[in-house]
Amino acid sequence: MGFNLTVNWQTSPAEEGEFCRDHSITFGSGQTIQASSAPEYKGNEHFVNPEESLLAALSSCHMLTFLAIAHLKRLPVTSYVDEASAELGKNEAGKLAITKMILNPKIVFADGVEVTQETLEKIHEKAHANCFIANTLATDIQIKF
């Protein structure tokens, strides 16, 4: 199984000595979003930035894995809201990197479904251990050109 997308940037008017960071990302599903760098790096604050995209991928993957596990355990979920955050800092090599990602999911189970804190923690642990994105973040990245 593979996944594809297209990142498309075209030159556009910008301030002298600068370049526009706005671009589009078209996913294999056909959806297109407008993206840019973070505003702190001269990007467009109205567009998605790579750091947000990475955080969204992790949060979404964890949620989908959590929901699959809860479904298999016959624990119906009616609501899952994650107000996730990420921190930019320097890694061990002194390079700027996302150094911390915090998921903060709030889950509501169906009426009458009792879930202990211990069970909830075990589902989250299993979801994290089986989330494709969480398992990928320390992976080798190849650049072919």
Backbone as CSV, one residue per row, in Angstrom:
resi,resn,N_x,N_y,N_z,CA_x,CA_y,CA_z,C_x,C_y,C_z
1,MET,0.847,-1.165,0.000,0.000,0.000,0.000,0.898,1.234,0.000
2,GLY,0.565,2.197,-0.794,1.338,3.424,-0.852,0.430,4.645,-0.835
3,PHE,1.022,5.785,-0.609,0.275,7.038,-0.540,1.020,8.079,-1.351
4,ASN,0.264,8.975,-1.994,0.866,9.992,-2.839,0.189,11.333,-2.629
5,LEU,0.947,12.379,-2.858,0.404,13.727,-2.908,1.301,14.559,-3.797
6,THR,0.805,15.723,-4.172,1.587,16.641,-4.996,1.666,17.988,-4.286
7,VAL,2.865,18.470,-4.071,3.096,19.814,-3.548,3.430,20.691,-4.748
8,ASN,2.715,21.814,-4.879,2.895,22.676,-6.044,3.143,24.108,-5.585
9,TRP,4.308,24.634,-5.931,4.661,26.022,-5.634,4.997,26.705,-6.945
10,GLN,4.503,27.888,-7.143,4.811,28.697,-8.317,5.262,30.063,-7.833
11,THR,6.183,30.640,-8.555,6.653,31.968,-8.171,5.504,32.965,-8.229
12,SER,5.522,33.911,-7.327,4.514,34.966,-7.301,5.157,36.209,-6.708
13,PRO,4.541,37.361,-6.916,5.143,38.599,-6.400,5.343,38.529,-4.890
14,ALA,6.482,38.965,-4.457,6.787,39.012,-3.022,7.648,40.234,-2.767
15,GLU,7.911,40.461,-1.499,8.768,41.591,-1.156,10.156,41.369,-1.751
16,GLU,10.824,42.460,-2.035,12.166,42.356,-2.601,13.065,41.563,-1.657
17,GLY,13.798,40.624,-2.220,14.697,39.803,-1.430,14.004,38.641,-0.739
18,GLU,12.721,38.508,-0.912,11.953,37.431,-0.285,11.271,36.605,-1.361
19,PHE,10.655,35.536,-0.941,9.846,34.722,-1.839,8.579,34.335,-1.120
20,CYS,7.540,34.105,-1.876,6.261,33.717,-1.301,6.330,32.245,-0.905
21,ARG,5.870,31.943,0.282,5.917,30.571,0.790,4.616,29.801,0.558
22,ASP,3.619,30.459,-0.016,2.322,29.830,-0.258,2.441,28.766,-1.344
23,HIS,1.756,27.653,-1.132,1.741,26.559,-2.090,0.476,25.737,-1.882
24,SER,0.247,24.789,-2.753,-0.912,23.913,-2.577,-0.425,22.481,-2.402
25,ILE,-1.249,21.702,-1.717,-0.975,20.272,-1.560,-2.222,19.553,-2.051
26,THR,-2.043,18.712,-3.062,-3.148,17.904,-3.573,-2.897,16.469,-3.159
27,PHE,-3.860,15.932,-2.423,-3.738,14.577,-1.899,-4.227,13.567,-2.928
28,GLY,-3.821,12.321,-2.746,-4.241,11.251,-3.635,-5.747,11.117,-3.720
29,SER,-6.462,11.559,-2.683,-7.930,11.507,-2.670,-8.543,12.586,-3.554
30,GLY,-7.709,13.521,-4.025,-8.196,14.595,-4.882,-8.421,15.906,-4.157
31,GLN,-8.365,15.911,-2.839,-8.560,17.148,-2.080,-7.311,18.006,-2.162
32,THR,-7.520,19.307,-2.246,-6.408,20.251,-2.286,-6.552,21.235,-1.135
33,ILE,-5.447,21.489,-0.449,-5.426,22.511,0.599,-4.365,23.545,0.252
34,GLN,-4.549,24.728,0.787,-3.556,25.788,0.639,-2.635,25.725,1.853
35,ALA,-1.356,25.820,1.605,-0.375,25.687,2.676,0.678,26.790,2.562
36,SER,1.434,26.944,3.627,2.501,27.940,3.680,3.404,27.559,4.835
37,SER,4.422,28.343,5.065,5.214,28.133,6.280,4.483,28.818,7.432
38,ALA,4.918,28.532,8.641,4.323,29.170,9.821,4.550,30.683,9.729
39,PRO,3.642,31.470,10.298,3.803,32.927,10.234,5.146,33.413,10.773
40,GLU,5.675,32.707,11.781,6.966,33.093,12.357,8.109,32.939,11.347
41,TYR,7.837,32.198,10.278,8.840,31.973,9.225,8.365,32.565,7.903
42,LYS,7.680,33.717,8.020,7.234,34.522,6.897,6.165,33.851,6.045
43,GLY,5.396,32.970,6.671,4.321,32.290,5.958,2.976,32.954,6.164
44,ASN,1.990,32.416,5.476,0.633,32.935,5.512,-0.123,32.307,6.694
45,GLU,-0.548,33.126,7.627,-1.210,32.620,8.838,-2.562,31.976,8.554
46,HIS,-3.111,32.184,7.372,-4.415,31.624,7.029,-4.321,30.245,6.386
47,PHE,-3.114,29.772,6.139,-2.910,28.479,5.489,-2.270,27.493,6.463
48,VAL,-2.455,26.229,6.196,-1.878,25.161,7.009,-0.360,25.158,6.829
49,ASN,0.376,24.955,7.926,1.832,24.874,7.807,2.293,23.428,8.065
50,PRO,3.525,23.083,7.698,3.999,21.698,7.847,3.951,21.179,9.279
51,GLU,4.223,22.051,10.237,4.215,21.617,11.628,2.804,21.230,12.067
52,GLU,1.816,22.040,11.656,0.420,21.701,11.951,0.014,20.404,11.244
53,SER,0.478,20.235,10.023,0.148,19.020,9.259,0.682,17.778,9.959
54,LEU,1.900,17.864,10.465,2.487,16.735,11.177,1.700,16.427,12.444
55,LEU,1.360,17.456,13.197,0.576,17.270,14.411,-0.800,16.690,14.080
56,ALA,-1.424,17.191,13.020,-2.738,16.678,12.605,-2.648,15.207,12.232
57,ALA,-1.587,14.815,11.525,-1.412,13.416,11.135,-1.301,12.526,12.369
58,LEU,-0.526,12.940,13.358,-0.374,12.145,14.574,-1.695,12.063,15.330
59,SER,-2.368,13.191,15.532,-3.617,13.219,16.282,-4.689,12.377,15.597
60,SER,-4.813,12.525,14.301,-5.809,11.771,13.538,-5.528,10.275,13.581
61,CYS,-4.266,9.900,13.415,-3.880,8.484,13.443,-4.167,7.878,14.811
62,HIS,-3.818,8.591,15.871,-4.069,8.088,17.219,-5.572,7.905,17.437
63,MET,-6.350,8.895,17.007,-7.796,8.812,17.168,-8.369,7.605,16.424
64,LEU,-7.992,7.440,15.168,-8.532,6.331,14.376,-8.142,4.979,14.964
65,THR,-6.924,4.887,15.477,-6.484,3.638,16.104,-7.239,3.414,17.403
66,PHE,-7.424,4.472,18.190,-8.200,4.382,19.435,-9.622,3.912,19.136
67,LEU,-10.264,4.525,18.136,-11.637,4.164,17.794,-11.742,2.709,17.337
68,ALA,-10.751,2.238,16.595,-10.752,0.839,16.147,-10.657,-0.110,17.338
69,ILE,-9.789,0.213,18.290,-9.620,-0.634,19.480,-10.900,-0.610,20.318
70,ALA,-11.468,0.577,20.530,-12.706,0.690,21.308,-13.828,-0.105,20.630
71,HIS,-13.888,-0.029,19.312,-14.911,-0.775,18.562,-14.742,-2.276,18.771
72,LEU,-13.504,-2.746,18.683,-13.244,-4.179,18.880,-13.591,-4.629,20.301
73,LYS,-13.457,-3.715,21.252,-13.783,-4.027,22.652,-15.268,-3.783,22.958
74,ARG,-16.019,-3.428,21.925,-17.445,-3.133,22.061,-17.699,-2.014,23.077
75,LEU,-16.886,-0.970,22.947,-17.030,0.225,23.775,-17.356,1.392,22.847
76,PRO,-18.628,1.587,22.519,-18.983,2.622,21.549,-18.642,4.041,22.021
77,VAL,-17.983,4.759,21.143,-17.582,6.142,21.403,-18.559,7.060,20.674
78,THR,-19.033,8.083,21.356,-19.935,9.044,20.715,-19.233,10.354,20.365
79,SER,-18.095,10.606,21.014,-17.374,11.851,20.744,-15.900,11.678,21.094
80,TYR,-15.051,12.231,20.241,-13.604,12.225,20.476,-13.101,13.585,20.008
81,VAL,-12.589,14.387,20.923,-12.060,15.712,20.598,-10.642,15.794,21.154
82,ASP,-9.698,16.117,20.295,-8.304,16.226,20.720,-7.810,17.637,20.454
83,GLU,-7.453,18.338,21.493,-6.840,19.662,21.353,-5.338,19.472,21.504
84,ALA,-4.723,19.041,20.421,-3.307,18.683,20.406,-2.424,19.925,20.261
85,SER,-1.176,19.782,20.686,-0.214,20.877,20.538,1.169,20.299,20.244
86,ALA,2.016,21.138,19.705,3.388,20.740,19.401,4.313,21.893,19.757
87,GLU,5.532,21.534,20.109,6.524,22.548,20.469,7.731,22.432,19.543
88,LEU,8.187,23.574,19.076,9.386,23.640,18.254,10.556,23.997,19.160
89,GLY,11.648,23.294,19.013,12.832,23.550,19.822,14.037,22.956,19.127
90,LYS,15.113,22.821,19.851,16.318,22.224,19.275,16.428,20.774,19.713
91,ASN,16.776,19.902,18.752,16.952,18.486,19.062,18.366,18.242,19.580
92,GLU,18.716,16.975,19.796,20.031,16.627,20.349,21.183,17.086,19.462
93,ALA,20.926,17.211,18.158,21.959,17.658,17.223,22.006,19.182,17.109
94,GLY,21.159,19.872,17.881,21.139,21.328,17.843,20.338,21.898,16.681
95,LYS,19.561,21.052,15.995,18.747,21.485,14.857,17.334,21.781,15.329
96,LEU,16.684,22.763,14.668,15.288,23.037,14.983,14.449,21.835,14.592
97,ALA,13.556,21.441,15.490,12.714,20.266,15.267,11.471,20.373,16.137
98,ILE,10.465,19.606,15.785,9.331,19.439,16.686,9.859,18.546,17.804
99,THR,9.994,19.090,18.986,10.608,18.346,20.083,9.584,17.719,21.026
100,LYS,8.347,18.171,20.915,7.308,17.591,21.774,5.966,17.718,21.074
101,MET,5.187,16.628,21.128,3.822,16.637,20.621,2.934,16.126,21.751
102,ILE,1.897,16.878,22.049,1.018,16.524,23.157,-0.388,16.309,22.621
103,LEU,-0.894,15.102,22.826,-2.278,14.799,22.480,-3.101,14.958,23.754
104,ASN,-4.261,15.539,23.627,-5.106,15.803,24.783,-6.551,15.393,24.465
105,PRO,-6.752,14.094,24.166,-8.091,13.666,23.747,-9.093,13.610,24.897
106,LYS,-10.294,14.032,24.583,-11.431,13.925,25.491,-12.427,13.002,24.795
107,ILE,-12.723,11.876,25.433,-13.568,10.862,24.826,-14.859,10.730,25.617
108,VAL,-15.957,10.653,24.902,-17.256,10.391,25.515,-17.746,9.067,24.947
109,PHE,-18.050,8.153,25.847,-18.589,6.858,25.454,-20.110,6.918,25.483
110,ALA,-20.736,5.981,24.793,-22.198,5.931,24.727,-22.792,5.828,26.127
111,ASP,-24.004,6.327,26.256,-24.718,6.255,27.541,-24.738,4.819,28.052
112,GLY,-24.450,4.672,29.328,-24.482,3.353,29.947,-23.192,2.565,29.827
113,VAL,-22.227,3.073,29.050,-20.941,2.383,28.887,-19.982,2.903,29.947
114,GLU,-19.551,2.016,30.819,-18.625,2.383,31.884,-17.217,1.968,31.486
115,VAL,-16.296,2.903,31.504,-14.896,2.630,31.164,-14.037,3.150,32.307
116,THR,-13.252,2.264,32.900,-12.387,2.670,34.007,-11.194,3.464,33.476
117,GLN,-10.569,4.201,34.354,-9.364,4.947,33.982,-8.280,3.984,33.504
118,GLU,-8.171,2.833,34.142,-7.177,1.831,33.751,-7.432,1.326,32.332
119,THR,-8.676,1.046,32.001,-9.020,0.586,30.651,-8.728,1.681,29.633
120,LEU,-9.094,2.909,29.953,-8.845,4.044,29.069,-7.350,4.198,28.796
121,GLU,-6.533,4.109,29.841,-5.084,4.209,29.681,-4.545,3.084,28.800
122,LYS,-5.054,1.868,28.990,-4.595,0.727,28.181,-4.958,0.906,26.711
123,ILE,-6.156,1.438,26.448,-6.547,1.670,25.049,-5.650,2.730,24.424
124,HIS,-5.365,3.802,25.169,-4.469,4.845,24.647,-3.062,4.289,24.399
125,GLU,-2.554,3.478,25.324,-1.225,2.879,25.150,-1.194,1.997,23.907
126,LYS,-2.221,1.190,23.721,-2.287,0.303,22.559,-2.451,1.117,21.271
127,ALA,-3.246,2.185,21.344,-3.425,3.052,20.174,-2.098,3.696,19.795
128,HIS,-1.358,4.167,20.773,-0.062,4.786,20.483,0.908,3.768,19.891
129,ALA,0.926,2.573,20.455,1.845,1.532,19.984,1.515,1.067,18.572
130,ASN,0.258,1.236,18.147,-0.161,0.745,16.837,-0.459,1.852,15.828
131,CYS,-0.262,3.096,16.205,-0.490,4.223,15.291,0.638,4.272,14.273
132,PHE,0.299,4.192,13.002,1.306,4.194,11.927,2.183,5.444,11.985
133,ILE,1.581,6.581,12.250,2.334,7.843,12.262,3.293,7.874,13.449
134,ALA,2.837,7.491,14.625,3.712,7.453,15.807,4.886,6.512,15.564
135,ASN,4.624,5.406,14.902,5.694,4.445,14.605,6.623,4.916,13.498
136,THR,6.233,5.940,12.779,6.986,6.430,11.630,7.911,7.590,11.962
137,LEU,7.622,8.333,12.992,8.310,9.599,13.223,9.822,9.493,13.367
138,ALA,10.349,8.341,13.706,11.804,8.174,13.794,12.334,7.375,12.611
139,THR,11.625,7.391,11.503,11.966,6.578,10.346,13.015,7.233,9.455
140,ASP,13.608,6.424,8.620,14.527,6.904,7.588,13.729,7.628,6.524
141,ILE,14.219,8.762,6.079,13.559,9.511,5.010,14.497,9.559,3.817
142,GLN,14.005,9.149,2.676,14.807,9.157,1.461,14.368,10.315,0.578
143,ILE,15.322,10.965,-0.036,15.028,12.050,-0.980,15.619,11.644,-2.314
144,LYS,14.770,11.461,-3.309,15.208,11.034,-4.634,14.998,12.173,-5.604
145,PHE,16.007,12.482,-6.380,15.871,13.520,-7.394,16.723,13.211,-8.594
